[in-house]
Amino acid sequence: MSYFASVPAAPADALFGLMAKYKADTFDKKVDLGVGAYRDNTGKPWVLPVVSKVDSLIVADPTANHEYLPITGLPDFTKSAAKLILGPDSPAIKENRVASCQTISGTGANHLGSLFLSRFPSSAAPPKSVFLSRSPPSPGATGDTPPRAAGGRIWISNPTWANHKQIFENVGLTVKQYPYWDPKTLGLDLKGMLNALENETRPGDIVLLHACAHNPTGVDPAREEWEKIAAVCKSKKLFPFFDSAYQGFASGDLERDAWAVQYFVSQGLELLICQSFAKNFGLYGQRAGCLHFITQTAKASENVKSQLAFLQRSEISNPPIYGARIVARVLNNPELFNEWKENLLEMANRIKSMRDALKSELIKLDTPGNWDHITNQIGMFSFTGLSPQQVDRLVNEFHVYLTKNGRISMAGLNTHNVAYVAKAFDAVVRG
């Protein structure tokens, strides 16, 4: 009898299963609109020119080595990453109220941030009898253990990135949902969202928010809507949990894409930010990410960072160095930084042009329905409003691959396939 005889098979990951099906497809006009990675107009992966330049500089640097990083990461990386999302003149940075830790891209930041919150719930939250408050042991100490998970509640948007729920449940948080997508308007359900946050949450609850380019819908609140969301978080003593995977990539403007985060900080809210450099640097496989906690005091920030290091030590010990080196060199060099902004704008503008092209083709075909939402949305993804049955037809009859919920990656469109995709959409919408 195998020790593992009682282990059931886990369900296959839907997105990676879709990607495998696409790769096995031999149809010459197949289109991949599922993968969340940038593609150029030929449908190929694009290495940002500034990344290629810095890559060469690092390879030629005689001082570069492969030694371990500190547990919390490369300081030049984490400090510059904080300035990027919070702004170089952020009072939180100047007052030493930011605790930063390098992570395994945005996924690692979501995990480490939620793990910390499961161990150290807000003082506004109802007390938990299983919670044991402990300080990290001194160097060389033995026999101590980190605090046991106390649980807690986190509210996520309906829908959200498919991996959020699993990450949060794996660390012991209870996942709740607030309304976000309105299938009638194909836009934001602000009324439903605010109603849930005002009437269904309790003090100390965590609220997941997408900093920009909401995944999967591409629908972001307007600034005045963000102000209302922040007001509810403040009045209900909720803890904002920002996931920022697309800064600069969404609009082509780094400051615009960071506005919501900076506004919440300006309102005196404590919060955390999960920051990924996969999309905006094209460093998908390098797993360069950062986690930032914004606290009320410098002492609290120091304590939080010590606990992040304590948790990270038992999971990965030290984060990977190469992607962090690339990002740090770009963010700390004015010439390279400006070149990176040009690369970002090129990617953002190509995606915007594909939104315009898809909508134009659908209008040209007189496809039933209103397709304004295609161009009203922002970022890599578009929530098309197509049903699961229509998606099945697109995949099986037309070899156009997208996720079951109707989300498409705009980066998968190009001038060579957009007309074909529009005709496929038209066919399934007409039935």
Secondary structure as UniProt FT lines:
FT   TURN            3..6
FT   HELIX           14..24
FT   TURN            28..29
FT   STRAND          31..32
FT   TURN            41..42
FT   HELIX           49..60
FT   TURN            62..63
FT   TURN            71..72
FT   HELIX           75..86
FT   TURN            88..89
FT   HELIX           91..94
FT   TURN            95..96
FT   STRAND          98..104
FT   HELIX           105..119
FT   TURN            123..124
FT   TURN            129..130
FT   TURN            139..140
FT   STRAND          153..158
FT   HELIX           162..170
FT   TURN            171..172
FT   STRAND          174..179
FT   STRAND          181..182
FT   TURN            183..186
FT   STRAND          187..188
FT   HELIX           190..199
FT   TURN            203..204
FT   STRAND          206..210
FT   TURN            215..217
FT   HELIX           223..235
FT   TURN            236..237
FT   STRAND          239..244
FT   TURN            247..251
FT   HELIX           254..257
FT   HELIX           259..266
FT   TURN            267..268
FT   STRAND          271..276
FT   HELIX           278..281
FT   TURN            284..287
FT   STRAND          288..294
FT   HELIX           298..313
FT   TURN            314..316
FT   HELIX           322..331
FT   HELIX           334..364
FT   TURN            365..366
FT   HELIX           372..376
FT   STRAND          381..383
FT   HELIX           388..398
FT   STRAND          400..401
FT   TURN            404..405
FT   STRAND          407..409
FT   HELIX           410..412
FT   TURN            415..417
FT   HELIX           418..430
//
